[in-house]
Amino acid sequence: MHSIFITGGSGFIGRHVLAALAKANHKLYVLVRSREKLMEAMRGIGWNDFSLITPVQGDLTKPSLGLSSADLQLLLGVDIIIHGGGPMNILLPEKEAEQVFVQPAVEIAGLAKRIHNTNPLKQFIHVVGFKSPYTESNNGHARQASQDQLHSLPPYERMKFQADYIIRQALGESGIPLAIVNPGVVIGDSHTGVTEQVGGLGILVNSVRRKLMPLTPVGDDYWLPLVHVDHVAAFIAALAQEERPINHTYYLLDQKQNTPNIIGLTKLIAKEVRVNGPIGAMPYDFTKKMLNLGAGNMLNMPKESIDFITNADFPVSSKLAIEARHDMDLSVVPASLPFVIADLDYRISHGSLHIPDPFHLNRRANLATIEKEGKGTPIILLHGTFSTSYALLPLARHLAEAKADTPIYIVDLPGFGRSPFHHAPSLLEGYEQSILDLITGIDAKVILAGHSFGGYLAAKMMEKLPDYIQQTILLQPMLAPVSSNYKSSRLTRTLLRWISEASLRKSMVKAQSFAHKDEIPDSYVSYIHEEFRSPRVRAATAEVMAAITRAAQISLHPDSWDADKVSIFWGTQEQDYKIPDAYHRFNMTALPYAHQFPISYPKDTARRILNVMGK
């Protein structure tokens, strides 16, 4: 095992690299400006073991990386350096880009030489980018030609590639083995799709969801090289394991012929965000000219973003050799792309939302989740319409306070929150199948708590999977058709697009979702209003609301339920909707609340759920 110094450990790529290296039992020293930020970043990906991770206070933009004399002395014992620091922001102005890329390259190259003179470095790994013009063949012989090539690039790329050249030159003179990792556009984890970095693929997702892409920016010979963030981490961890590291440039992306072209990628995004796909394409040179003339402002696509779309192919044989040697497949996972797109769509709507410890983002079957790990019988929470897993997080946190060792999974239903839409032929059967797949993938019986439409789905699971369900708790469940006001999905979809926060608040009180406006949590209406910025969420909400107005769509058979497993909580302030007589034989608790009581009264709801679970 090695002793490794790493920069950029708190970043989107860096935290995954740290986790991969820690799993391999390397001793890690991480340059940080804030120890707390690093810990929070690692917990955000579900990593809580910091026994091998030592934060080292410093700053990339300062001389000697801002390291103290004591920390400099500490780092003299490392045998690998991994440099991946610097923000992903293609709009960085020149001075700032130089400050965060070029100057740190000079400093860390100097540090590498100092360490190498004391304790020979086994390897230096530098994360750059697939558009860098430098390779082993030209890093010391054709600088001017490369500089001419860089001149037309935006400052972000130009300074990153200048840093590439500086490190190649400095380490070449010192004889330190140098591995340059040139990833494609980094997207979310290959399983969860979580993509915290919205400045890459997110630019395209944002333009498509705003219906600003009737034509793709380039033709069918062009593509956008992609790579999953955990695959970048796995590759770097594999390089750190190499017994005889060599000077080499690795292109961490798929082969062009195995990747959808830009038209196919744009059509996939359109399908997932529920808008019409492109009907044609514009030539590359024309697109670039139009973006330079200001069309990018209208499309919300910075002119710099076009540089990441390419018609070139890249040599990947050395990357494939590392994969084979370490028994890895780092290709983009097609089944995870809808999760990447949904996660980006969610972040474009909401920005960065804090997920408190001990919860973290995850995926189960074909659904995105917010989870707390533990042992024993998992509690699964299913939200209703006008809600998501995040909206039920306060309820889950109160449950977690009393059930610290119990797993809790809050689910985003298909098309809501961070879950992609199911695209099944039958709308409601698609939702049912999604929950069925989630439950059958858990190696234990579960406690299922569903609110509103989520209560309907929980009830369906009682009928379809009775042997998998230990207990079902129905919170204001939708057990019969709802008001015909929502029967037109097209009208509902249009209203949701244009509704204001004030109107949304009034309509929620009028619909008896809340008894009065003061009962609505401060952030809830803003959050739901942000949700409806997404055409994906508007479509899912409108379609579900239309479906549940029709008696033919609602099919429950309470006579088949095990009464010992079912508890119903009913808010009596919702007076326009009554619970059908067929359900009165079950354990029923009347509450003096309106429809959305798990959101307006999460603490009391949690207490009551725990009381029922304790019986």
LOVODO-112520 format. One line per 3 residues: number of its first residue (from 1); their letters; for each residue x, y, z of C-alpha. Coordinates in Angstrom, 2 decimals, padded with zeros to 5 digits, always signed. Layout:
BEGIN
NUM = a = X/Y/Z | ...
This chain:
BEGIN
1 = mhs = +000.00/+000.00/+000.00 | +001.14/+003.56/-000.67 | +001.28/+006.92/+001.02
4 = ifi = -000.45/+009.39/-001.29 | -000.84/+013.17/-001.40 | -003.92/+014.32/-003.32
7 = tgg = -005.29/+017.71/-004.31 | -008.93/+018.35/-005.19 | -010.15/+015.77/-002.70
10 = sgf = -013.32/+017.70/-001.84 | -014.37/+018.02/-005.48 | -016.77/+016.00/-007.58
13 = igr = -014.04/+013.68/-008.87 | -011.75/+013.91/-005.87 | -014.12/+012.55/-003.26
16 = hvl = -014.70/+009.43/-005.36 | -010.94/+009.06/-005.87 | -010.43/+009.27/-002.10
19 = aal = -013.06/+006.59/-001.50 | -011.50/+004.28/-004.10 | -008.01/+004.75/-002.66
22 = aka = -009.19/+004.33/+000.93 | -010.90/+001.07/-000.04 | -007.50/-000.11/-001.28
25 = nhk = -006.00/+000.77/+002.15 | -003.69/+003.55/+000.98 | -002.64/+006.20/+003.50
28 = lyv = -004.03/+009.49/+002.18 | -003.01/+013.11/+002.77 | -005.54/+015.53/+001.29
31 = lvr = -004.99/+019.21/+000.63 | -008.00/+021.09/+002.02 | -009.04/+024.60/+002.84
34 = sre = -011.73/+023.23/+005.15 | -011.58/+019.92/+006.97 | -015.32/+020.13/+007.62
37 = klm = -016.07/+020.57/+003.92 | -014.06/+017.46/+003.11 | -015.87/+015.38/+005.73
40 = eam = -019.25/+016.61/+004.51 | -018.32/+015.88/+000.90 | -017.29/+012.32/+001.74
43 = rgi = -020.38/+011.65/+003.82 | -022.43/+012.91/+000.89 | -021.32/+009.86/-001.13
46 = gwn = -021.89/+007.55/+001.84 | -018.27/+007.41/+003.05 | -017.82/+007.63/+006.83
49 = dfs = -014.46/+005.94/+007.50 | -011.75/+008.59/+007.86 | -009.12/+006.40/+009.52
52 = lit = -006.85/+006.51/+006.44 | -007.62/+010.10/+005.41 | -005.55/+012.95/+006.87
55 = pvq = -006.64/+016.47/+005.86 | -003.71/+018.84/+005.32 | -004.53/+022.54/+005.56
58 = gdl = -003.55/+024.52/+002.48 | -004.65/+026.38/-000.64 | -003.84/+025.66/-004.28
61 = tkp = -003.60/+029.36/-005.10 | -000.92/+030.18/-002.49 | +002.87/+029.80/-002.58
64 = slg = +003.97/+026.30/-001.51 | +000.25/+025.42/-001.69 | -000.23/+027.27/+001.60
67 = lss = +001.29/+024.35/+003.52 | +002.86/+024.83/+006.92 | +006.46/+023.77/+007.54
70 = adl = +005.22/+020.84/+009.62 | +002.89/+019.64/+006.87 | +005.59/+020.05/+004.23
73 = qll = +007.81/+017.84/+006.34 | +004.98/+015.34/+006.70 | +004.51/+015.13/+002.93
76 = lgv = +008.18/+014.31/+002.31 | +007.28/+010.70/+003.10 | +004.64/+010.20/+000.40
79 = dii = +005.43/+008.07/-002.64 | +002.58/+009.10/-004.99 | +001.09/+012.50/-005.81
82 = ihg = -002.33/+012.84/-007.45 | -003.11/+016.33/-008.69 | -006.76/+016.93/-009.57
85 = ggp = -007.42/+020.28/-007.96 | -009.22/+023.17/-009.63 | -012.86/+024.01/-010.34
88 = mni = -014.94/+022.78/-013.27 | -016.12/+026.14/-014.62 | -015.73/+026.73/-018.34
91 = llp = -016.59/+030.42/-017.85 | -013.59/+031.22/-015.64 | -011.92/+034.52/-016.60
94 = eke = -008.27/+034.34/-017.61 | -006.73/+035.72/-014.42 | -008.71/+033.38/-012.19
97 = aeq = -008.06/+030.39/-014.45 | -004.35/+031.11/-014.32 | -004.53/+031.38/-010.54
100 = vfv = -006.27/+028.01/-010.03 | -004.45/+025.99/-012.71 | -001.10/+027.42/-013.80
103 = qpa = +000.30/+028.65/-010.48 | -000.69/+025.45/-008.62 | +001.03/+023.42/-011.37
106 = vei = +004.27/+025.31/-010.73 | +003.96/+024.82/-006.97 | +003.05/+021.16/-006.97
109 = agl = +005.77/+020.37/-009.51 | +008.23/+022.05/-007.15 | +006.88/+020.04/-004.23
112 = akr = +007.21/+016.83/-006.27 | +010.86/+017.58/-006.99 | +011.54/+018.29/-003.31
115 = ihn = +009.88/+015.02/-002.23 | +011.67/+013.07/-004.98 | +015.06/+014.34/-003.81
118 = tnp = +014.31/+013.07/-000.30 | +012.26/+009.98/-001.00 | +011.95/+008.94/-004.68
121 = lkq = +008.38/+009.30/-005.87 | +006.91/+006.20/-007.41 | +004.47/+008.15/-009.57
124 = fih = +002.76/+011.49/-010.22 | -000.81/+011.33/-011.56 | -002.28/+014.46/-013.14
127 = vvg = -005.96/+014.75/-014.12 | -006.30/+017.08/-017.13 | -008.90/+016.71/-019.93
130 = fks = -009.39/+014.93/-023.24 | -008.87/+018.07/-025.36 | -005.30/+018.73/-024.18
133 = pyt = -002.95/+018.78/-027.21 | +000.04/+017.49/-025.24 | +001.24/+013.89/-025.39
136 = esn = +004.56/+012.13/-024.84 | +005.43/+012.84/-028.47 | +005.18/+016.61/-028.27
139 = ngh = +005.47/+017.73/-024.66 | +009.08/+018.81/-025.13 | +009.43/+019.25/-028.86
142 = arq = +006.44/+021.08/-030.30 | +005.41/+023.58/-027.68 | +004.94/+026.48/-030.07
145 = asq = +002.64/+024.55/-032.36 | +000.58/+023.50/-029.36 | +000.54/+027.06/-028.04
148 = dql = -000.83/+028.24/-031.37 | -003.51/+025.59/-031.10 | -004.38/+026.71/-027.57
151 = hsl = -004.60/+030.40/-028.46 | -008.21/+030.17/-029.66 | -009.43/+028.23/-026.61
154 = ppy = -011.28/+029.85/-023.68 | -009.18/+030.62/-020.57 | -010.49/+027.60/-018.64
157 = erm = -009.15/+025.08/-021.15 | -006.06/+027.07/-022.12 | -004.84/+027.35/-018.53
160 = kfq = -005.61/+023.71/-017.74 | -003.55/+022.64/-020.72 | -000.79/+025.08/-019.84
163 = ady = -000.66/+023.39/-016.44 | -000.40/+020.06/-018.27 | +002.66/+021.31/-020.16
166 = iir = +004.32/+022.75/-017.02 | +004.00/+019.49/-015.12 | +005.16/+017.40/-018.08
169 = qal = +008.28/+019.55/-018.44 | +009.13/+019.73/-014.74 | +008.65/+016.03/-014.03
172 = ges = +010.40/+015.01/-017.23 | +013.51/+016.83/-016.04 | +013.29/+015.10/-012.64
175 = gip = +012.69/+011.58/-013.95 | +009.46/+011.15/-011.97 | +007.05/+008.71/-013.70
178 = lai = +004.08/+010.77/-014.89 | +000.61/+009.47/-015.74 | -001.68/+011.99/-017.40
181 = vnp = -005.36/+011.05/-017.12 | -007.53/+012.76/-019.73 | -011.15/+012.00/-018.88
184 = gvv = -014.07/+012.84/-021.12 | -016.92/+014.94/-019.75 | -017.38/+013.51/-016.26
187 = igd = -020.93/+012.45/-015.43 | -022.54/+010.78/-012.46 | -021.80/+007.55/-010.71
190 = sht = -022.34/+004.49/-012.92 | -025.03/+003.17/-010.54 | -026.76/+006.15/-008.93
193 = gvt = -026.21/+008.72/-011.69 | -025.54/+011.41/-009.06 | -023.82/+014.25/-010.95
196 = eqv = -022.97/+017.18/-008.69 | -021.06/+018.91/-011.48 | -023.75/+020.53/-013.64
199 = ggl = -021.39/+022.55/-015.85 | -020.67/+019.72/-018.29 | -023.51/+017.57/-019.59
202 = gil = -025.87/+019.71/-017.52 | -025.51/+022.56/-020.03 | -026.99/+020.37/-022.75
205 = vns = -029.70/+019.01/-020.42 | -030.72/+022.53/-019.46 | -030.99/+023.69/-023.07
208 = vrr = -033.02/+020.63/-024.10 | -035.45/+020.85/-021.18 | -036.10/+024.50/-022.00
211 = klm = -037.06/+023.41/-025.53 | -034.25/+025.47/-027.01 | -032.79/+022.60/-029.04
214 = plt = -035.01/+021.92/-032.06 | -031.69/+021.42/-033.87 | -028.65/+019.75/-032.37
217 = pvg = -025.60/+022.00/-032.27 | -023.64/+019.75/-034.66 | -024.15/+016.84/-037.06
220 = ddy = -024.09/+013.08/-036.71 | -020.29/+012.78/-037.02 | -019.87/+014.62/-033.72
223 = wlp = -020.07/+013.19/-030.22 | -019.60/+014.13/-026.58 | -017.11/+011.81/-024.84
226 = lvh = -018.46/+010.83/-021.43 | -017.09/+008.94/-018.42 | -018.64/+008.05/-015.06
229 = vdh = -017.06/+009.69/-012.03 | -016.59/+006.39/-010.20 | -014.86/+005.00/-013.31
232 = vaa = -012.38/+007.89/-013.19 | -011.77/+007.06/-009.53 | -011.36/+003.34/-010.25
235 = fia = -008.89/+004.06/-013.06 | -006.76/+006.36/-010.91 | -006.80/+003.81/-008.10
238 = ala = -005.65/+001.16/-010.61 | -002.79/+003.41/-011.75 | -001.74/+003.79/-008.11
241 = qee = -001.49/-000.01/-007.92 | +000.78/-000.36/-010.96 | +004.05/-002.02/-010.02
244 = rpi = +006.07/-000.35/-012.78 | +004.39/+002.96/-013.62 | +005.41/+004.58/-016.89
247 = nht = +005.19/+008.00/-018.48 | +001.95/+007.86/-020.41 | -001.19/+009.76/-021.41
250 = yyl = -004.42/+007.86/-020.85 | -007.65/+008.89/-022.56 | -010.43/+007.91/-020.21
253 = ldq = -013.42/+007.70/-022.51 | -015.15/+005.19/-024.77 | -014.35/+004.55/-028.39
256 = kqn = -016.24/+006.82/-030.74 | -017.92/+003.95/-032.57 | -019.30/+002.62/-029.29
259 = tpn = -020.82/+005.95/-028.22 | -024.07/+007.66/-029.28 | -023.46/+010.65/-031.51
262 = iig = -024.59/+014.07/-030.35 | -027.94/+013.69/-032.11 | -028.63/+010.38/-030.33
265 = ltk = -027.55/+011.83/-026.99 | -029.77/+014.88/-027.43 | -032.75/+012.68/-028.33
268 = lia = -032.16/+010.59/-025.21 | -032.10/+013.72/-023.05 | -035.31/+014.96/-024.66
271 = kev = -037.01/+011.62/-023.99 | -035.99/+011.66/-020.34 | -036.95/+015.27/-019.64
274 = rvn = -040.24/+014.71/-021.50 | -039.95/+017.23/-024.34 | -039.86/+016.86/-028.11
277 = gpi = -036.51/+015.78/-029.52 | -034.45/+017.58/-032.18 | -035.62/+017.46/-035.76
280 = gam = -032.25/+018.13/-037.37 | -028.74/+019.46/-036.91 | -026.60/+022.51/-037.69
283 = pyd = -023.04/+022.34/-039.07 | -020.29/+022.68/-036.46 | -018.69/+025.82/-037.91
286 = ftk = -022.06/+027.54/-038.27 | -023.00/+026.60/-034.69 | -019.75/+027.95/-033.32
289 = kml = -020.15/+031.18/-035.26 | -023.70/+031.67/-034.01 | -022.66/+031.01/-030.41
292 = nlg = -019.83/+033.51/-030.73 | -022.33/+036.07/-032.04 | -024.46/+035.67/-028.91
295 = agn = -026.90/+032.88/-029.71 | -025.51/+031.03/-026.70 | -027.24/+033.51/-024.39
298 = mln = -030.61/+032.62/-025.90 | -029.90/+028.89/-025.79 | -028.37/+029.07/-022.32
301 = mpk = -025.39/+027.32/-023.90 | -022.09/+029.18/-023.37 | -020.02/+029.45/-026.54
304 = esi = -017.21/+027.68/-024.68 | -019.31/+024.52/-024.33 | -019.15/+023.72/-028.06
307 = dfi = -015.44/+022.90/-027.67 | -016.30/+019.70/-025.78 | -018.26/+018.33/-028.74
310 = tna = -015.83/+016.71/-031.16 | -015.63/+014.64/-034.32 | -012.21/+013.25/-033.38
313 = dfp = -011.41/+009.77/-032.16 | -008.94/+009.18/-029.33 | -006.43/+006.40/-028.64
316 = vss = -007.81/+004.19/-025.89 | -005.65/+001.06/-026.19 | -003.59/+001.96/-023.11
319 = kla = -006.73/+002.61/-021.10 | -008.15/-000.74/-022.19 | -004.88/-002.43/-021.19
322 = iea = -005.19/-001.04/-017.65 | -008.82/-002.17/-017.55 | -007.85/-005.69/-018.59
325 = rhd = -004.96/-005.87/-016.13 | -007.21/-004.86/-013.23 | -010.34/-006.70/-014.43
328 = mdl = -012.46/-003.56/-014.92 | -014.98/-002.36/-017.48 | -015.09/+001.43/-017.43
331 = svv = -017.47/+001.93/-020.34 | -020.43/+004.25/-019.93 | -023.43/+002.27/-018.62
334 = pas = -026.40/+002.99/-020.92 | -028.96/+002.00/-018.26 | -027.55/+004.65/-015.91
337 = lpf = -027.78/+007.55/-018.37 | -031.48/+008.21/-017.54 | -030.44/+008.55/-013.88
340 = via = -027.65/+010.95/-014.82 | -030.11/+013.05/-016.82 | -032.79/+012.99/-014.11
343 = dld = -030.25/+013.95/-011.45 | -028.98/+016.86/-013.56 | -032.55/+017.92/-014.30
346 = yri = -033.26/+017.93/-010.56 | -030.15/+019.98/-009.76 | -030.92/+022.51/-012.49
349 = shg = -034.32/+023.03/-010.85 | -033.13/+023.19/-007.25 | -029.44/+023.96/-007.19
352 = slh = -027.53/+022.23/-004.40 | -029.73/+020.75/-001.67 | -028.17/+019.63/+001.59
355 = ipd = -028.70/+015.99/+002.56 | -027.99/+015.77/+006.31 | -025.89/+013.04/+007.85
358 = pfh = -026.51/+010.08/+008.17 | -028.60/+010.19/+004.98 | -027.08/+010.05/+001.50
361 = lnr = -028.24/+009.75/-002.11 | -028.54/+006.29/-003.62 | -030.48/+004.18/-006.12
364 = ran = -032.46/+000.97/-005.71 | -033.72/-000.91/-008.76 | -034.94/+001.84/-011.10
367 = lat = -035.63/+004.44/-008.41 | -033.53/+007.15/-006.83 | -033.52/+007.17/-003.04
370 = iek = -032.33/+009.07/-000.01 | -031.09/+006.50/+002.48 | -029.84/+005.87/+005.96
373 = egk = -028.02/+002.59/+006.37 | -028.60/+000.20/+009.23 | -029.58/-003.32/+010.22
376 = gtp = -032.90/-005.04/+010.59 | -036.21/-004.38/+008.85 | -035.99/-001.44/+006.44
379 = iil = -038.58/+001.33/+006.55 | -039.53/+002.47/+003.02 | -041.27/+005.82/+002.57
382 = lhg = -043.30/+006.52/-000.59 | -044.35/+010.09/-001.32 | -047.46/+011.32/-003.10
385 = tfs = -047.93/+013.88/-005.85 | -046.71/+017.43/-005.17 | -043.91/+015.80/-003.21
388 = tsy = -040.59/+013.92/-003.45 | -038.21/+012.00/-001.22 | -036.66/+015.31/-000.17
391 = all = -040.03/+016.60/+001.04 | -040.32/+013.53/+003.31 | -036.79/+013.93/+004.65
394 = pla = -037.94/+015.73/+007.86 | -040.26/+012.78/+008.60 | -037.43/+010.34/+007.94
397 = rhl = -035.06/+012.26/+010.23 | -037.52/+012.03/+013.13 | -037.86/+008.30/+012.50
400 = aea = -034.08/+007.99/+012.42 | -033.71/+009.71/+015.79 | -035.70/+006.91/+017.39
403 = kad = -034.51/+004.12/+015.09 | -030.81/+004.85/+014.80 | -029.93/+001.31/+013.72
406 = tpi = -032.83/+000.85/+011.29 | -032.37/+001.27/+007.52 | -034.62/+003.99/+006.08
409 = yiv = -035.15/+004.39/+002.33 | -037.07/+007.42/+001.03 | -038.05/+006.80/-002.57
412 = dlp = -038.50/+009.16/-005.52 | -041.35/+007.76/-007.61 | -040.70/+007.54/-011.39
415 = gfg = -040.61/+011.00/-012.98 | -040.46/+012.76/-009.60 | -037.42/+014.12/-007.80
418 = rsp = -034.31/+012.35/-009.09 | -035.97/+009.24/-010.55 | -036.29/+008.87/-014.33
421 = fhh = -039.76/+008.25/-015.71 | -040.59/+004.56/-016.26 | -041.84/+004.85/-019.90
424 = aps = -044.03/+001.76/-019.42 | -047.11/+001.35/-021.68 | -049.45/+001.46/-018.67
427 = lle = -048.89/+004.50/-016.45 | -050.01/+003.12/-013.08 | -048.71/-000.39/-013.74
430 = gye = -045.32/+001.20/-014.45 | -045.35/+002.79/-011.01 | -046.41/-000.46/-009.38
433 = qsi = -043.70/-002.44/-011.15 | -041.06/+000.07/-010.07 | -041.96/-000.36/-006.40
436 = ldl = -042.25/-004.12/-006.81 | -038.74/-004.28/-008.29 | -037.38/-002.18/-005.43
439 = itg = -038.92/-004.35/-002.71 | -037.97/-007.69/-004.26 | -034.38/-006.45/-004.53
442 = ida = -034.11/-006.09/-000.76 | -032.95/-009.14/+001.14 | -035.42/-008.68/+004.01
445 = kvi = -039.07/-008.03/+004.74 | -039.92/-004.34/+004.77 | -042.14/-001.85/+006.55
448 = lag = -043.87/+000.18/+003.86 | -045.23/+003.65/+004.67 | -046.94/+005.44/+001.80
451 = hsf = -048.56/+008.86/+001.65 | -051.42/+009.76/-000.71 | -050.59/+008.25/-004.13
454 = ggy = -047.67/+006.55/-002.40 | -050.26/+005.05/-000.05 | -052.09/+003.61/-003.05
457 = laa = -048.86/+002.04/-004.29 | -048.12/+000.67/-000.80 | -051.60/-000.87/-000.74
460 = kmm = -050.98/-002.49/-004.15 | -047.82/-004.06/-002.76 | -049.93/-005.63/+000.01
463 = ekl = -051.78/-007.43/-002.75 | -048.84/-008.28/-005.01 | -046.08/-008.98/-002.46
466 = pdy = -047.71/-009.99/+000.84 | -044.79/-012.23/+001.80 | -042.31/-009.35/+001.45
469 = iqq = -044.28/-006.92/+003.63 | -043.95/-007.01/+007.40 | -046.19/-004.01/+007.91
472 = til = -047.97/-001.39/+005.80 | -048.74/+002.09/+007.11 | -051.04/+004.15/+004.91
475 = lqp = -050.87/+007.91/+005.44 | -053.93/+009.65/+003.97 | -053.91/+007.01/+001.21
478 = mla = -055.60/+007.50/-002.14 | -058.09/+004.62/-001.99 | -060.70/+005.90/-004.46
481 = pvs = -060.71/+008.26/-007.46 | -059.88/+011.90/-006.73 | -061.56/+015.08/-007.96
484 = sny = -062.22/+015.31/-011.70 | -060.57/+018.75/-011.65 | -057.36/+017.00/-012.71
487 = kss = -058.79/+014.82/-015.49 | -057.07/+016.78/-018.28 | -053.35/+016.06/-018.01
490 = rlt = -052.57/+018.62/-020.73 | -054.36/+021.40/-018.86 | -052.76/+020.45/-015.54
493 = rtl = -049.34/+020.33/-017.16 | -049.83/+023.84/-018.56 | -051.08/+025.22/-015.25
496 = lrw = -048.12/+023.76/-013.39 | -045.72/+025.39/-015.83 | -047.03/+028.89/-015.23
499 = ise = -048.33/+028.78/-011.65 | -046.72/+031.22/-009.21 | -045.65/+030.40/-005.68
502 = asl = -048.46/+032.54/-004.27 | -051.06/+030.79/-006.42 | -049.60/+027.39/-005.54
505 = rks = -049.89/+028.20/-001.85 | -053.53/+029.30/-002.23 | -054.46/+026.25/-004.28
508 = mvk = -052.96/+023.91/-001.68 | -055.13/+025.42/+001.05 | -058.20/+025.36/-001.19
511 = aqs = -057.58/+021.69/-002.03 | -057.29/+020.92/+001.72 | -053.70/+019.79/+001.38
514 = fah = -053.13/+022.10/+004.34 | -055.73/+023.44/+006.76 | -054.41/+027.01/+006.46
517 = kde = -051.44/+028.83/+004.96 | -049.56/+029.08/+008.27 | -049.46/+025.28/+008.41
520 = ipd = -047.34/+025.05/+005.25 | -043.60/+024.67/+005.98 | -041.65/+027.72/+004.87
523 = syv = -039.52/+025.99/+002.25 | -042.10/+023.52/+000.95 | -043.95/+025.69/-001.56
526 = syi = -040.69/+027.09/-002.95 | -039.35/+023.57/-003.31 | -042.43/+022.27/-005.14
529 = hee = -042.48/+025.36/-007.33 | -038.87/+024.60/-008.26 | -039.87/+021.00/-009.03
532 = frs = -042.34/+022.25/-011.59 | -039.58/+024.00/-013.53 | -038.86/+020.53/-014.89
535 = prv = -041.06/+019.35/-017.80 | -040.31/+015.80/-016.61 | -041.90/+016.45/-013.22
538 = raa = -044.79/+018.46/-014.67 | -045.60/+015.60/-017.05 | -045.41/+012.92/-014.35
541 = tae = -047.55/+014.94/-011.93 | -050.21/+015.78/-014.53 | -050.40/+012.23/-015.87
544 = vma = -050.71/+010.64/-012.43 | -053.34/+013.16/-011.34 | -055.35/+012.48/-014.50
547 = ait = -055.09/+008.70/-014.07 | -056.30/+008.68/-010.48 | -059.45/+010.63/-011.37
550 = raa = -060.70/+007.59/-013.31 | -062.42/+004.79/-011.43 | -061.31/+002.27/-014.05
553 = qis = -057.66/+003.02/-013.19 | -058.03/+002.44/-009.43 | -058.01/-001.22/-008.52
556 = lhp = -057.68/-002.26/-004.87 | -058.97/-005.39/-003.13 | -058.89/-004.71/+000.64
559 = dsw = -060.68/-007.98/+001.35 | -057.40/-009.74/+000.48 | -055.28/-007.73/+002.94
562 = dad = -054.01/-009.08/+006.23 | -055.63/-006.77/+008.77 | -052.82/-007.40/+011.27
565 = kvs = -050.33/-005.83/+008.86 | -052.25/-002.66/+007.93 | -052.62/+000.65/+009.76
568 = ifw = -054.28/+003.75/+008.31 | -053.76/+007.34/+009.46 | -056.46/+009.71/+008.27
571 = gtq = -056.45/+013.51/+008.49 | -059.99/+014.66/+009.21 | -059.35/+018.22/+007.97
574 = eqd = -059.57/+016.90/+004.41 | -063.34/+016.86/+004.21 | -063.92/+016.60/+000.46
577 = yki = -062.48/+013.11/+000.32 | -063.77/+010.32/+002.54 | -062.28/+006.93/+003.25
580 = pda = -064.42/+004.16/+001.67 | -066.36/+001.86/+003.99 | -064.41/-001.22/+002.87
583 = yhr = -061.36/+000.04/+004.77 | -062.95/+000.62/+008.16 | -062.07/-002.88/+009.33
586 = fnm = -058.40/-001.94/+009.53 | -056.60/-000.24/+012.40 | -057.60/+003.39/+011.86
589 = tal = -056.22/+006.53/+013.54 | -058.00/+009.84/+012.98 | -055.75/+012.90/+013.04
592 = pya = -056.84/+016.57/+013.28 | -054.82/+017.44/+010.16 | -055.21/+018.05/+006.44
595 = hqf = -053.98/+015.90/+003.55 | -050.26/+016.73/+003.67 | -049.80/+016.05/+007.40
598 = pis = -046.57/+013.99/+006.92 | -045.06/+017.21/+005.54 | -046.71/+019.77/+007.85
601 = ypk = -046.41/+017.66/+011.04 | -043.44/+015.33/+010.44 | -042.53/+014.91/+014.12
604 = dta = -046.01/+013.88/+015.21 | -046.40/+011.64/+012.15 | -043.11/+009.92/+012.99
607 = rri = -044.20/+009.42/+016.60 | -047.44/+007.80/+015.49 | -045.67/+005.58/+012.94
610 = lnv = -043.28/+004.42/+015.65 | -046.19/+003.68/+018.00 | -047.81/+001.47/+015.36
613 = mgk = -044.51/-000.24/+014.61 | -044.11/-001.00/+018.28 | -047.35/-002.93/+018.51
